[in-house]
Amino acid sequence: MNVSTLNNHITLTDSQFESLKRDLVVASLPFLSVEDYARITNDTTGNVRQQIHHGRLPIRKKLKAREKTFINMLAIRAEAELVV
């Protein structure tokens, strides 16, 4: 098993390291699918959809009701900057 060490404090397997890299890239995108957001936040897609329904997560505006739902990460980051 190949292991990567970061700053001599965190040890990750190759699989964990690749997953972390993928999550960091995806999290830097302006919009995330419900599925990607659920995976990154370690939540279920059902809970994410419920948060959207209750207005707790901002989404990209849809032109048609059947369009795929995307979480607006730009709005989340903007809100976080206001808090800091």
GIJOMO-V632850 format. One record per residue. N is the residue number from 1. RES is the residue in one small letter. PHI is phi in whole degrees, -180 to 180 (999 if undefined). Layout:
BEGIN
N_RES_PHI, N_RES_PHI
END
This chain:
BEGIN
1_m_999, 2_n_-87, 3_v_-126, 4_s_-105, 5_t_-117, 6_l_-109, 7_n_53, 8_n_55, 9_h_-121, 10_i_-119, 11_t_-114, 12_l_-125, 13_t_-74, 14_d_-57, 15_s_-63, 16_q_-65, 17_f_-65, 18_e_-65, 19_s_-64, 20_l_-63, 21_k_-60, 22_r_-62, 23_d_-64, 24_l_-66, 25_v_-67, 26_v_-63, 27_a_-67, 28_s_-86, 29_l_-76, 30_p_-71, 31_f_-136, 32_l_-124, 33_s_-68, 34_v_-58, 35_e_-65, 36_d_-66, 37_y_-62, 38_a_-62, 39_r_-65, 40_i_-67, 41_t_-90, 42_n_56, 43_d_-125, 44_t_-91, 45_t_-64, 46_g_-62, 47_n_-66, 48_v_-64, 49_r_-62, 50_q_-66, 51_q_-63, 52_i_-64, 53_h_-59, 54_h_-88, 55_g_80, 56_r_-89, 57_l_-126, 58_p_-78, 59_i_-124, 60_r_-70, 61_k_-61, 62_k_-104, 63_l_-89, 64_k_-131, 65_a_-62, 66_r_-88, 67_e_-67, 68_k_-65, 69_t_-87, 70_f_-125, 71_i_-76, 72_n_-87, 73_m_-70, 74_l_-63, 75_a_-67, 76_i_-66, 77_r_-65, 78_a_-63, 79_e_-65, 80_a_-64, 81_e_-67, 82_l_-69, 83_v_-74, 84_v_-78
END
